[in-house]
């Protein structure tokens, strides 16, 4: 699907319109930042637009009442050359560190938080947060992004990295073949609870996992490598399994907090101390369970728009990164 054209070939037009960019990217998660980063390195004018308050997508961190919760992706690993290289640069910059997550496994985590990895990737990018795109349409020869008030930006090319269901809705009218591709993916949801505690007596020193009981991963935040020096306050992040989350998808958040807290205490054999703050977050598109087949279209027939996201490759953070880079290459 990639062309042999020069990478600069899709940005030869000049325009006095400040809303016209070489490339528009929808989504400031890892896939979107990976695509935008390549465009930035090629000297393109790039605008990244995201409806959330903070960049990073599910590589996310929340601060609340003096506590820090890494409530999205808990860590990253790398196999391919490009992602290995990115993590090496991020480590040199102090944005990630190693974490001995178990006796025989070392992974990488953001330093001091998981969000520091996407922040590193976003260096030099123009990013517009808290802007929800409700329509994507042709605007003359270009691709137009529209919010509730109308057209906000146009691009010679565009990359869409929203979750599959949202991508399908946005592209149903303009590129139905890509909307069909998006319909081939499926996810598990994930209920995540964040507990800020008075003390760490009931937390233990290692992550806890028991899918059968309902916990995909429970992490005492104080056990992370960047907090071993005593930074931060006693905090616990618990992510439910996909099956448990699906079964309790419509439960009241307070009920979810109570249920997962009890499961943790039953598994650990230790009561949690006084809970200072408690929050539940429901990730509807947490873990890809069925990625799109390799032969499904990822590039529009006119070559102006590409799609990206972990749902095109698999649930690992690196797979989202690879998908974003591939989407940019597909536009060449």
Backbone bond lengths (Angstrom), bond angles and torsions (degrees), N, CA, C in turn:
res aa  C-N    CA-C-N  psi(-1)  N-CA   C-N-CA  omega(-1)  CA-C   N-CA-C  phi
1 X - - - 1.441 - - 1.519 112.23 -
2 X 1.355 117.10 -21.41 1.451 119.37 178.83 1.512 109.67 -75.31
3 X 1.324 115.98 149.43 1.454 122.29 -179.88 1.515 109.87 -100.84
4 X 1.323 117.45 160.99 1.453 121.87 178.20 1.517 111.64 -89.87
5 X 1.338 117.59 6.77 1.442 120.43 -179.55 1.521 111.31 -65.37
6 X 1.342 115.91 155.15 1.445 121.68 174.75 1.525 110.03 -59.58
7 X 1.384 118.82 139.34 1.455 120.27 -178.59 1.515 113.90 -57.32
8 X 1.320 117.23 -26.90 1.467 119.56 -178.11 1.518 112.87 -83.59
9 X 1.335 117.02 -1.39 1.453 119.81 -169.93 1.520 113.44 -70.57
10 X 1.353 118.84 -17.77 1.457 117.56 -178.45 1.521 112.09 -97.19
11 X 1.343 118.24 17.81 1.465 119.44 178.85 1.524 111.55 -137.97
12 X 1.326 116.24 37.84 1.457 119.29 -175.95 1.520 113.08 -82.79
13 X 1.332 118.48 -20.19 1.454 120.39 -178.08 1.523 110.96 -76.96
14 X 1.321 116.07 142.55 1.457 120.92 173.05 1.520 108.77 -103.75
15 X 1.327 116.39 150.35 1.453 119.47 -179.53 1.516 109.22 -150.57
16 X 1.320 115.79 141.33 1.457 120.34 175.75 1.514 111.49 -83.54
17 X 1.321 116.77 -8.09 1.461 121.50 -179.40 1.526 109.44 -74.93
18 X 1.337 119.85 114.45 1.467 121.07 -177.25 1.525 113.09 -66.90
19 X 1.335 116.86 -13.93 1.464 119.89 179.96 1.523 112.51 -89.43
20 X 1.336 118.03 3.26 1.462 120.77 179.13 1.529 109.41 -100.18
21 X 1.342 115.32 122.48 1.462 121.53 -178.13 1.525 109.94 -120.45
22 X 1.326 115.03 156.28 1.461 119.05 171.80 1.522 110.37 -60.44
23 X 1.342 115.62 -41.28 1.459 120.22 -175.75 1.524 110.42 -143.19
24 X 1.321 115.75 129.49 1.460 122.40 168.89 1.520 108.10 -102.98
25 X 1.320 116.27 136.09 1.462 121.73 177.18 1.518 108.27 -123.70
26 X 1.316 116.10 124.45 1.461 120.79 176.51 1.520 108.58 -97.20
27 X 1.322 115.81 114.81 1.460 121.52 178.82 1.513 111.95 111.97
28 X 1.334 116.38 125.12 1.467 120.34 179.92 1.521 111.72 -107.34
29 X 1.345 115.78 29.19 1.455 120.26 170.97 1.522 110.19 -79.34
30 X 1.318 116.68 -169.58 1.465 121.13 -175.71 1.524 111.99 -62.22
31 X 1.340 117.98 -40.14 1.470 120.25 179.44 1.520 110.90 -63.91
32 X 1.329 116.72 -46.95 1.456 120.15 -179.71 1.510 112.59 -63.96
33 X 1.333 117.16 -42.07 1.459 120.49 179.53 1.524 111.48 -67.69
34 X 1.336 117.10 -34.89 1.467 120.19 177.86 1.523 110.83 -63.94
35 X 1.335 116.60 -44.43 1.464 120.71 178.90 1.525 110.97 -66.08
36 X 1.323 116.10 -46.80 1.461 120.37 -178.20 1.520 111.30 -64.38
37 X 1.320 116.67 -34.70 1.454 119.99 179.16 1.517 112.54 -63.99
38 X 1.324 117.07 -40.57 1.469 119.92 176.95 1.521 110.59 -64.53
39 X 1.333 116.18 -42.66 1.462 119.79 178.54 1.530 110.94 -62.54
40 X 1.321 116.79 -42.91 1.471 121.40 176.21 1.521 110.75 -57.94
41 X 1.326 116.33 -44.62 1.467 120.16 -179.37 1.521 112.30 -65.66
42 X 1.336 116.94 -25.67 1.468 121.64 177.49 1.526 112.18 -87.14
43 X 1.317 116.83 3.40 1.455 120.07 177.63 1.510 114.71 82.67
44 X 1.324 117.74 16.13 1.460 121.26 179.29 1.531 111.60 -77.08
45 X 1.313 116.14 155.54 1.459 120.61 166.58 1.522 106.99 -87.22
46 X 1.320 116.00 123.66 1.468 121.91 -171.70 1.519 109.84 -130.33
47 X 1.322 116.17 137.05 1.458 121.55 171.04 1.526 108.29 -124.65
48 X 1.330 115.50 124.84 1.462 122.10 175.09 1.527 107.98 -102.67
49 X 1.324 116.62 129.97 1.466 122.09 -178.27 1.526 108.75 -122.68
50 X 1.331 115.81 135.51 1.466 120.50 -177.78 1.526 109.02 -145.03
51 X 1.311 116.56 144.74 1.464 120.06 -178.49 1.525 112.79 -83.13
52 X 1.340 117.73 -14.25 1.454 120.70 -177.84 1.518 113.16 -81.51
53 X 1.315 114.86 170.60 1.463 120.41 179.40 1.523 111.41 -78.78
54 X 1.331 116.65 -29.09 1.459 120.49 -175.23 1.514 110.25 -132.21
55 X 1.310 115.71 152.22 1.459 120.01 179.62 1.529 110.15 -79.02
56 X 1.328 115.02 168.73 1.459 120.66 175.45 1.511 114.91 110.35
57 X 1.344 117.70 -15.79 1.466 118.76 -179.17 1.517 110.93 59.95
58 X 1.320 115.86 -125.55 1.467 120.10 -179.02 1.525 113.60 -84.54
59 X 1.324 117.64 -2.05 1.469 120.06 167.31 1.523 104.93 -88.25
60 X 1.320 115.03 85.92 1.465 120.23 -160.06 1.520 112.08 -133.72
61 X 1.324 114.82 151.53 1.464 122.45 177.72 1.524 108.67 -136.81
62 X 1.317 115.61 142.01 1.464 120.25 177.00 1.525 108.73 -126.79
63 X 1.328 115.16 134.76 1.464 121.81 173.78 1.529 107.77 -108.78
64 X 1.325 115.16 131.29 1.458 118.78 -177.22 1.514 110.20 -151.49
65 X 1.318 116.72 125.01 1.466 123.14 174.72 1.532 112.23 53.44
66 X 1.327 116.71 36.59 1.453 120.41 178.59 1.514 114.78 86.82
67 X 1.332 117.55 0.52 1.466 122.31 179.77 1.530 109.73 -107.80
68 X 1.332 115.79 153.57 1.457 122.06 178.28 1.519 108.83 -119.49
69 X 1.335 115.84 127.72 1.460 121.50 -179.78 1.531 109.76 -125.91
70 X 1.312 116.69 122.27 1.465 121.31 171.44 1.522 106.01 -91.33
71 X 1.329 115.38 90.03 1.472 119.67 -165.37 1.527 113.58 -99.87
72 X 1.325 117.61 4.74 1.452 121.01 174.94 1.521 109.48 -108.29
73 X 1.319 116.78 -128.90 1.468 120.54 176.43 1.523 109.26 -59.40
74 X 1.317 116.61 131.31 1.456 120.96 -175.17 1.524 113.35 -83.96
75 X 1.318 116.91 -24.67 1.462 121.33 -179.38 1.512 108.49 -166.21
76 X 1.323 116.83 173.38 1.455 121.53 175.42 1.521 108.94 -131.05
77 X 1.325 115.23 155.26 1.460 122.69 172.19 1.518 107.89 -134.82
78 X 1.308 116.71 160.31 1.463 120.51 -176.74 1.522 110.87 -135.10
79 X 1.323 115.13 137.98 1.453 122.77 175.60 1.530 112.09 -120.45
80 X 1.338 116.14 -41.70 1.461 121.10 -176.03 1.519 112.79 -83.27
81 X 1.331 115.32 158.18 1.460 122.12 -174.86 1.524 112.69 -58.56
82 X 1.339 117.53 -44.73 1.458 120.65 -174.01 1.521 111.73 -66.56
83 X 1.321 116.87 -43.41 1.464 119.22 -178.74 1.525 110.80 -73.31
84 X 1.316 117.01 -35.96 1.468 120.36 174.06 1.523 109.81 -57.77
85 X 1.327 116.21 -43.87 1.462 121.21 -179.60 1.528 110.93 -63.96
86 X 1.338 116.31 -43.80 1.466 119.52 178.94 1.522 110.84 -60.43
87 X 1.329 117.28 -46.38 1.459 120.24 -178.29 1.522 111.04 -64.98
88 X 1.325 117.03 -34.46 1.469 119.78 177.59 1.520 110.36 -63.93
89 X 1.332 117.20 -42.37 1.468 120.47 178.08 1.521 111.02 -66.72
90 X 1.336 116.26 -40.53 1.461 119.77 179.10 1.526 111.35 -65.22
91 X 1.326 116.03 -35.85 1.469 120.00 178.79 1.520 110.55 -67.99
92 X 1.332 116.72 -41.68 1.461 120.70 177.14 1.519 111.20 -61.11
93 X 1.332 115.69 -36.51 1.463 120.66 179.87 1.524 112.79 -78.62
94 X 1.328 117.54 -5.76 1.458 121.24 -179.46 1.512 114.70 82.41
95 X 1.348 116.54 17.37 1.464 120.27 -177.00 1.516 113.10 -92.75
96 X 1.328 118.47 -14.04 1.462 121.77 174.03 1.523 109.68 -139.13
97 X 1.329 115.33 161.90 1.466 122.99 176.73 1.518 108.64 -141.47
98 X 1.322 115.77 163.41 1.455 121.29 172.10 1.522 109.93 -76.52
99 X 1.333 115.22 149.62 1.461 121.57 175.73 1.519 107.92 -135.38
100 X 1.318 116.55 121.82 1.454 122.07 175.96 1.519 107.08 -80.70
101 X 1.347 114.96 87.57 1.457 119.78 -171.56 1.523 111.75 -76.28
102 X 1.347 117.33 -22.61 1.459 121.86 174.71 1.531 107.37 -154.48
103 X 1.318 116.36 178.41 1.471 119.87 -175.59 1.521 112.73 -58.41
104 X 1.339 116.68 -32.76 1.468 119.26 -175.32 1.519 113.47 -122.04
105 X 1.330 117.30 21.74 1.460 118.82 -178.55 1.523 111.13 -140.74
106 X 1.331 115.69 124.18 1.457 122.79 173.77 1.523 108.07 -113.05
107 X 1.331 116.45 129.71 1.454 121.98 178.93 1.524 107.51 -124.08
108 X 1.336 115.91 -179.16 1.461 120.31 177.99 1.525 109.53 -115.23
109 X 1.330 114.91 140.74 1.454 121.11 177.24 1.519 108.95 -131.38
110 X 1.329 115.62 157.46 1.455 120.04 177.69 1.518 111.47 -66.56
111 X 1.323 116.48 151.62 1.456 121.48 179.89 1.530 109.95 -129.88
112 X 1.321 117.78 115.61 1.470 124.39 5.44 1.526 114.80 -86.44
113 X 1.343 118.45 -9.51 1.465 119.92 -179.51 1.518 109.74 -131.74
114 X 1.333 116.53 165.30 1.464 120.27 -179.70 1.525 111.58 -60.37
115 X 1.324 117.25 -31.41 1.456 119.10 -178.26 1.532 112.29 -65.57
116 X 1.342 117.37 -16.43 1.464 118.78 -178.85 1.522 112.65 -68.19
117 X 1.329 118.43 -23.46 1.463 119.32 175.64 1.529 111.35 -67.76
118 X 1.341 120.39 -53.51 1.470 118.49 176.58 1.532 112.79 -62.93
119 X 1.319 118.03 -30.78 1.460 119.01 176.66 1.521 110.84 -64.37
120 X 1.313 116.45 -37.74 1.462 120.25 175.26 1.524 110.46 -63.17
121 X 1.331 117.19 -44.31 1.460 121.67 179.90 1.524 112.00 -63.89
122 X 1.325 116.77 -27.32 1.461 121.30 -175.08 1.523 113.56 -83.68
123 X 1.315 117.89 -1.41 1.463 120.75 -177.73 1.530 110.91 -55.10
124 X 1.331 115.94 126.64 1.458 120.87 177.20 1.510 115.59 81.87
125 X 1.335 117.91 2.28 1.462 120.94 -179.04 1.531 111.17 -96.44
126 X 1.327 116.29 147.71 1.456 121.69 172.38 1.526 107.50 -90.85
127 X 1.326 115.64 115.85 1.461 121.16 -174.60 1.520 109.21 -126.83
128 X 1.317 115.64 130.47 1.467 121.61 178.99 1.520 108.14 -115.17
129 X 1.327 116.46 108.52 1.457 122.49 -178.91 1.529 110.30 -91.66
130 X 1.326 114.69 171.51 1.467 123.68 176.99 1.537 112.12 53.18
131 X 1.325 114.79 40.53 1.460 121.35 177.70 1.522 108.04 -130.48
132 X 1.317 117.01 109.57 1.459 120.66 -177.69 1.524 110.41 -92.50
133 X 1.315 115.62 120.17 1.459 121.39 177.20 1.522 108.05 -84.84
134 X 1.327 115.91 125.13 1.466 119.77 -177.61 1.526 112.00 -109.77
135 X 1.330 116.60 -10.62 1.463 119.40 178.49 1.530 109.65 -152.21
136 X 1.316 114.53 140.80 1.469 121.70 171.41 1.519 106.32 -122.79
137 X 1.333 116.47 126.65 1.463 120.43 -175.30 1.524 109.42 -149.69
138 X 1.336 114.93 161.34 1.461 118.78 173.25 1.526 109.69 -68.91
139 X 1.308 114.75 138.92 1.462 120.98 175.69 1.526 105.98 -129.02
140 X 1.330 115.73 93.02 1.457 119.99 -169.71 1.522 108.76 64.97
141 X 1.322 117.36 -126.63 1.457 121.58 178.52 1.530 112.24 -88.97
142 X 1.307 116.34 1.52 1.458 120.17 -172.34 1.528 111.56 -111.11
143 X 1.334 114.87 174.79 1.456 122.12 174.85 1.527 107.82 -98.45
144 X 1.326 117.47 129.23 1.457 121.31 -179.74 1.510 111.93 -109.30
145 X 1.325 115.57 137.78 1.463 122.69 173.76 1.527 107.66 -105.75
146 X 1.322 116.65 129.50 1.455 122.18 -177.02 1.526 109.98 -121.47
147 X 1.339 116.51 134.40 1.449 119.50 168.63 1.523 108.49 -104.93
148 X 1.314 118.99 -166.53 1.466 121.24 -175.01 1.524 112.63 -63.89
149 X 1.326 116.91 -20.11 1.465 120.36 -178.79 1.526 113.38 -97.48
150 X 1.337 116.78 -3.41 1.455 119.29 178.79 1.520 113.04 123.33
151 X 1.320 115.94 -160.85 1.462 122.17 -176.28 1.527 110.24 -67.31
152 X 1.339 116.33 129.15 1.469 118.96 179.66 1.522 113.11 -117.76
153 X 1.335 118.03 -19.85 1.461 120.24 179.27 1.515 109.41 -164.98
154 X 1.325 115.89 151.98 1.458 121.42 174.45 1.519 108.90 -128.57
155 X 1.320 114.96 155.88 1.455 119.72 -178.99 1.513 111.72 -143.42
156 X 1.333 115.55 148.39 1.458 119.68 171.86 1.532 110.35 -62.45
157 X 1.330 115.17 -35.21 1.454 122.06 177.91 1.519 108.70 -139.88
158 X 1.330 116.38 163.99 1.461 120.63 179.75 1.520 110.05 -146.94
159 X 1.318 114.88 150.04 1.461 122.56 174.37 1.523 107.77 -128.48
160 X 1.322 116.41 129.53 1.460 122.47 -178.29 1.527 108.38 -109.09
161 X 1.346 116.60 122.04 1.467 120.21 -177.85 1.527 112.15 -121.59
162 X 1.307 117.62 19.33 1.461 121.02 177.90 1.530 110.00 -67.60
163 X 1.350 118.03 161.59 1.468 119.61 173.39 1.526 110.98 -53.37
164 X 1.313 115.90 157.44 1.466 121.40 -171.25 1.531 112.51 -55.22
165 X 1.324 117.77 -45.90 1.468 120.20 -177.05 1.522 111.33 -61.96
166 X 1.330 117.03 -41.44 1.458 120.76 179.42 1.530 111.35 -70.27
167 X 1.325 115.64 -39.05 1.463 120.00 176.96 1.520 110.42 -60.57
168 X 1.331 116.57 -43.74 1.456 120.59 179.84 1.517 112.72 -59.08
169 X 1.318 116.93 -42.77 1.468 120.69 179.96 1.528 111.42 -66.42
170 X 1.329 116.41 -42.36 1.462 120.12 -176.74 1.529 112.58 -68.72
171 X 1.337 116.63 -29.76 1.462 119.72 -174.08 1.521 113.52 -103.94
172 X 1.319 117.84 0.87 1.470 121.11 -175.30 1.522 112.60 -56.62
173 X 1.314 117.62 -38.00 1.466 120.56 -176.52 1.521 113.05 -90.78
174 X 1.318 117.30 -37.86 1.456 119.71 -174.61 1.528 112.61 -86.00
175 X 1.348 117.32 -39.14 1.463 121.47 179.64 1.525 109.50 -139.53
176 X 1.335 117.61 77.79 1.471 120.29 -175.28 1.523 113.99 -61.69
177 X 1.344 117.83 -26.60 1.462 118.65 178.96 1.528 110.89 -66.86
178 X 1.326 117.14 -36.66 1.460 120.04 177.05 1.520 111.20 -73.91
179 X 1.325 117.35 -31.93 1.462 120.37 174.40 1.526 110.06 -63.49
180 X 1.321 116.38 -37.57 1.467 120.59 176.77 1.518 110.52 -64.10
181 X 1.336 116.79 -41.87 1.464 120.73 175.92 1.524 110.36 -56.46
182 X 1.327 116.43 -45.80 1.461 120.35 -178.78 1.521 111.96 -61.33
183 X 1.318 117.19 -31.10 1.450 121.16 -179.88 1.509 114.51 -70.51
184 X 1.320 117.98 -8.66 1.464 122.26 -178.53 1.528 112.75 -86.56
185 X 1.323 117.58 -11.37 1.466 120.98 -176.99 1.527 111.14 -92.53
186 X 1.322 115.98 154.65 1.461 120.79 174.62 1.526 109.72 -141.85
187 X 1.332 114.97 154.42 1.455 122.01 -176.96 1.523 110.70 -131.10
188 X 1.321 114.54 159.70 1.460 121.30 161.72 1.524 107.70 -99.25
189 X 1.333 117.42 142.86 1.463 119.70 172.44 1.523 109.67 -79.56
190 X 1.320 116.85 174.04 1.467 120.52 176.55 1.516 110.12 -151.53
191 X 1.320 115.34 116.40 1.458 120.20 168.55 1.525 108.06 -79.47
192 X 1.318 116.38 131.22 1.465 122.13 177.60 1.524 108.42 -125.89
193 X 1.325 115.70 131.85 1.465 118.48 175.25 1.523 109.41 -115.38
194 X 1.334 114.54 148.61 1.460 122.53 -178.84 1.512 108.67 -126.04
195 X 1.322 116.52 117.24 1.455 122.45 -176.83 1.521 110.35 -116.07
196 X 1.324 116.37 122.85 1.449 121.42 171.61 1.514 108.74 -99.43
197 X 1.328 116.06 125.85 1.466 120.55 -168.43 1.523 112.62 -115.77
198 X 1.318 114.30 159.30 1.452 121.14 178.02 1.528 111.21 -72.98
199 X 1.325 117.11 -32.20 1.463 121.19 177.74 1.519 108.48 -149.55
200 X 1.333 116.26 171.15 1.464 120.83 -177.10 1.527 112.52 -106.59
201 X 1.316 117.66 20.78 1.464 121.02 -175.71 1.525 112.91 -63.33
202 X 1.346 117.53 -30.85 1.460 119.61 -177.43 1.513 114.12 -99.37
203 X 1.340 116.63 12.75 1.457 119.36 -173.49 1.524 114.21 -95.60
204 X 1.321 117.86 -28.40 1.444 118.56 -174.72 1.518 110.81 74.40
205 X 1.332 115.59 -170.30 1.468 120.18 -174.01 1.519 113.67 -122.28
206 X 1.313 117.75 8.78 1.468 119.37 -176.59 1.517 110.27 -144.45
207 X 1.338 117.53 154.92 1.470 120.50 174.02 1.520 110.84 -59.95
208 X 1.313 115.50 154.79 1.464 121.75 -179.84 1.524 108.43 -123.98
209 X 1.331 115.81 136.46 1.464 120.48 -179.27 1.526 109.19 -140.88
210 X 1.326 116.18 129.21 1.461 121.42 173.83 1.522 107.64 -156.52
211 X 1.325 115.54 89.57 1.466 120.96 -176.36 1.520 111.87 -59.33
212 X 1.324 116.68 -39.09 1.462 120.24 -177.98 1.525 110.80 -63.16
213 X 1.311 116.64 -34.34 1.462 120.59 179.95 1.524 112.32 -81.75
214 X 1.345 116.33 -17.84 1.458 119.79 177.02 1.513 115.41 118.78
215 X 1.329 117.70 -0.43 1.455 120.31 -178.97 1.528 110.57 -110.96
216 X 1.337 115.49 116.28 1.458 119.80 175.88 1.523 110.57 -75.05
217 X 1.345 115.71 -41.16 1.457 120.01 177.29 1.525 108.74 -165.04
218 X 1.310 115.32 128.51 1.456 121.53 173.55 1.514 108.38 -118.74
219 X 1.322 117.42 125.71 1.464 121.22 -173.19 1.519 110.84 -125.44
220 X 1.338 117.29 114.58 1.468 119.18 167.66 1.529 107.92 -68.41
221 X 1.310 116.68 115.15 1.461 119.26 -172.25 1.524 112.37 -59.84
222 X 1.334 118.21 -25.98 1.458 121.48 -179.02 1.528 112.40 -68.74
223 X 1.341 117.22 -15.64 1.461 119.04 -178.71 1.521 112.53 -84.25
224 X 1.322 117.05 -9.12 1.460 119.14 179.91 1.523 110.24 -67.55
225 X 1.303 115.02 151.01 1.465 120.82 -174.01 1.522 111.91 -57.16
226 X 1.348 117.12 -37.97 1.458 118.97 -174.81 1.516 112.84 -76.50
227 X 1.350 116.73 -3.93 1.458 119.05 -179.60 1.524 111.97 -115.84
228 X 1.316 118.79 6.85 1.451 120.69 -178.69 1.526 112.32 -68.45
229 X 1.339 116.76 -17.29 1.452 120.16 179.33 1.526 112.19 -83.46
230 X 1.339 116.50 2.02 1.456 119.77 176.95 1.508 113.97 101.75
231 X 1.340 117.10 5.20 1.458 119.58 178.25 1.527 109.74 -72.33
232 X 1.312 115.75 150.11 1.458 119.57 174.79 1.520 112.27 87.50
233 X 1.324 115.35 175.39 1.456 122.65 -179.69 1.523 108.58 -119.78
234 X 1.356 118.56 158.14 1.471 120.75 -177.35 1.523 111.85 -56.44
235 X 1.306 116.66 117.46 1.463 121.70 -176.35 1.517 109.58 -142.36
236 X 1.314 115.49 148.72 1.465 121.54 -179.25 1.518 109.26 -133.19
237 X 1.324 115.56 127.40 1.461 122.21 175.05 1.522 108.44 -112.22
238 X 1.321 116.89 122.78 1.469 121.52 179.53 1.514 109.06 -119.63
239 X 1.321 116.28 125.78 1.460 122.41 176.17 1.523 108.99 -109.87
240 X 1.307 115.79 122.94 1.465 120.71 -179.15 1.523 110.44 -74.33
241 X 1.310 115.68 158.17 1.466 120.79 175.34 1.526 110.00 -68.08
242 X 1.319 115.86 161.26 1.450 119.99 178.36 1.518 112.32 -60.55
243 X 1.331 115.79 -41.93 1.466 119.46 -178.74 1.528 110.70 -65.39
244 X 1.329 116.26 -44.10 1.470 119.26 179.53 1.525 110.41 -64.57
245 X 1.330 116.08 -42.67 1.468 120.23 -179.11 1.525 111.22 -63.28
246 X 1.324 116.57 -40.29 1.457 119.81 178.77 1.521 111.09 -65.56
247 X 1.320 115.99 -41.32 1.463 120.63 -179.85 1.530 111.60 -64.85
248 X 1.339 116.96 -32.59 1.466 121.74 -175.69 1.527 111.51 -111.43
249 X 1.332 116.44 24.61 1.461 121.23 -170.96 1.526 112.71 -56.48
250 X 1.326 117.65 -37.97 1.455 121.32 -175.89 1.533 113.24 -99.96
251 X 1.316 116.66 10.74 1.469 119.32 -179.89 1.526 110.77 -66.73
252 X 1.319 114.96 154.32 1.460 120.93 173.91 1.526 109.16 -65.17
253 X 1.333 118.96 137.55 1.471 121.02 -178.30 1.526 113.62 -53.72
254 X 1.327 118.07 -38.87 1.460 119.71 179.71 1.522 111.03 -64.11
255 X 1.339 116.74 -36.89 1.453 120.49 177.15 1.528 110.55 -65.11
256 X 1.332 115.98 -38.78 1.464 120.65 178.37 1.527 110.03 -63.67
257 X 1.325 116.95 -43.85 1.462 121.05 178.90 1.520 110.54 -59.20
258 X 1.313 116.78 -47.10 1.463 120.78 -178.55 1.532 111.04 -65.30
259 X 1.327 117.23 -41.72 1.470 120.74 -176.93 1.521 111.62 -66.46
260 X 1.340 116.83 -48.13 1.461 120.11 -177.94 1.525 111.57 -70.10
261 X 1.328 117.35 -33.19 1.463 119.88 175.61 1.530 110.74 -62.85
262 X 1.317 116.29 -41.27 1.469 120.13 179.21 1.523 110.83 -66.21
263 X 1.343 116.73 -41.83 1.465 119.63 178.67 1.522 110.20 -60.46
264 X 1.324 116.16 -43.11 1.468 119.92 178.68 1.534 110.76 -59.21
265 X 1.329 115.85 -47.70 1.460 119.59 -177.83 1.525 111.64 -65.21
266 X 1.320 116.65 -37.09 1.468 119.62 177.89 1.525 110.99 -65.38
267 X 1.325 116.58 -40.55 1.465 120.35 -178.16 1.522 112.14 -73.82
268 X 1.322 116.32 -40.53 1.465 119.80 -176.94 1.524 112.61 -80.28
269 X 1.336 116.10 -23.65 1.451 119.79 -177.51 1.515 113.54 76.40
270 X 1.340 116.51 12.42 1.463 121.01 -179.02 1.520 109.99 -129.67
271 X 1.320 117.06 135.89 1.476 118.76 176.56 1.525 110.40 -74.52
272 X 1.326 115.69 143.17 1.456 119.78 173.69 1.523 109.43 -74.23
273 X 1.307 115.58 147.43 1.449 119.44 177.37 1.519 111.45 -74.69
274 X 1.316 115.71 -166.00 1.460 120.72 -179.32 1.519 110.46 -61.85
275 X 1.336 115.91 127.90 1.459 121.37 179.80 1.529 108.96 -88.92
276 X 1.336 115.33 118.81 1.463 121.41 -178.61 1.529 110.68 -83.87
277 X 1.318 115.48 -40.87 1.459 120.67 -179.94 1.523 108.78 -145.86
278 X 1.318 116.54 146.03 1.467 121.09 -179.24 1.528 109.39 -145.33
279 X 1.321 115.23 130.81 1.466 121.32 -178.95 1.519 108.86 -139.83
280 X 1.323 116.10 145.33 1.465 121.43 174.58 1.523 109.17 -118.75
281 X 1.314 115.59 140.13 1.463 121.33 177.31 1.523 108.14 -129.37
282 X 1.317 116.08 131.92 1.465 120.68 -179.57 1.529 109.18 -105.17
283 X 1.331 115.71 111.20 1.467 121.00 173.46 1.530 107.62 -87.82
284 X 1.323 117.52 111.33 1.469 119.61 179.92 1.518 111.91 -74.68
285 X 1.333 116.27 -29.57 1.468 120.88 -177.24 1.526 108.29 -121.54
286 X 1.323 115.41 69.15 1.464 120.19 -170.25 1.516 113.49 -88.15
287 X 1.319 117.31 -52.37 1.459 120.80 -173.60 1.521 109.98 -133.84
288 X 1.310 115.62 124.58 1.461 120.66 179.14 1.519 109.83 -66.99
289 X 1.320 116.79 123.71 1.461 121.02 177.88 1.522 111.59 -103.78
290 X 1.330 116.81 -23.24 1.465 121.31 177.12 1.520 108.27 -143.28
291 X 1.332 116.06 104.73 1.456 120.32 -179.68 1.525 110.26 -80.48
292 X 1.313 115.16 160.83 1.463 121.29 -179.70 1.527 110.28 -68.75
293 X 1.338 118.78 136.70 1.467 120.66 176.91 1.525 112.28 -57.82
294 X 1.323 116.40 149.90 1.465 121.49 -176.19 1.525 113.08 -61.10
295 X 1.336 117.21 -27.52 1.467 119.20 -175.67 1.526 113.84 -88.09
296 X 1.329 117.90 1.30 1.472 120.47 178.78 1.530 109.90 -76.84
297 X 1.330 118.77 144.40 1.477 121.46 -178.32 1.527 111.93 -59.57
298 X 1.319 115.03 137.55 1.464 122.60 176.71 1.519 111.70 -124.22
299 X 1.312 116.97 -6.09 1.458 123.38 -178.34 1.518 108.48 -130.14
300 X 1.331 116.93 135.84 1.464 120.41 179.68 1.518 110.53 -64.64
301 X 1.324 115.89 156.83 1.463 121.03 -176.40 1.518 112.62 -63.73
302 X 1.348 117.66 -25.58 1.464 120.11 178.29 1.527 112.57 -90.97
303 X 1.338 116.45 0.66 1.452 120.89 176.59 1.515 115.28 73.52
304 X 1.335 117.55 15.53 1.469 119.59 -174.60 1.527 113.77 -100.20
305 X 1.317 117.69 -17.21 1.458 119.56 -175.68 1.522 110.49 -139.74
306 X 1.323 115.48 134.82 1.460 122.11 177.89 1.519 109.39 -123.87
307 X 1.313 116.21 156.16 1.459 121.51 178.50 1.522 109.25 -114.11
308 X 1.341 115.15 152.75 1.457 120.80 -178.79 1.515 109.35 -152.75
309 X 1.320 115.94 163.80 1.458 121.45 178.75 1.514 110.34 147.68
310 X 1.331 116.69 162.44 1.459 119.28 179.61 1.520 111.80 -61.70
311 X 1.332 117.03 -25.15 1.471 120.57 -179.50 1.532 112.74 -67.66
312 X 1.332 116.60 -8.76 1.461 120.81 174.82 1.527 112.03 -95.48
313 X 1.332 116.59 -7.58 1.457 118.48 -176.80 1.510 114.60 -136.62
314 X 1.319 117.13 -43.45 1.457 120.69 -177.65 1.511 110.90 154.57
315 X 1.334 117.74 174.75 1.463 121.39 -166.97 1.528 116.10 -78.02
316 X 1.318 118.99 -13.45 1.466 119.82 -176.04 1.530 111.00 -73.75
317 X 1.329 116.21 150.64 1.463 120.91 178.69 1.516 110.57 -58.38
318 X 1.317 116.71 -39.56 1.465 119.73 179.37 1.528 111.83 -60.77
319 X 1.307 117.53 -33.53 1.459 120.31 179.90 1.522 111.54 -69.22
320 X 1.319 117.60 -33.05 1.466 120.49 172.64 1.524 110.25 -66.24
321 X 1.325 116.57 -43.66 1.464 121.90 177.62 1.530 110.98 -58.55
322 X 1.331 116.22 -49.14 1.469 120.47 -179.82 1.527 111.20 -60.55
323 X 1.319 116.64 -39.88 1.460 120.64 -179.55 1.520 111.25 -64.27
324 X 1.333 117.10 -40.78 1.452 120.33 177.87 1.511 112.31 -63.53
325 X 1.328 116.63 -43.23 1.456 119.71 178.22 1.531 111.28 -64.66
326 X 1.340 116.61 -40.81 1.449 120.02 179.81 1.514 111.60 -64.78
327 X 1.311 117.38 -37.71 1.460 120.53 178.16 1.520 111.05 -60.32
328 X 1.322 116.43 -41.25 1.474 119.23 177.99 1.523 110.24 -65.34
329 X 1.316 117.28 -44.03 1.459 120.08 178.72 1.518 111.27 -61.77
330 X 1.330 117.36 -34.54 1.457 121.19 -179.85 1.533 112.41 -64.19
331 X 1.323 116.72 -25.64 1.460 120.43 -178.64 1.528 113.30 -81.63
332 X 1.294 117.55 -9.20 1.456 120.25 -177.15 1.534 111.53 -69.44
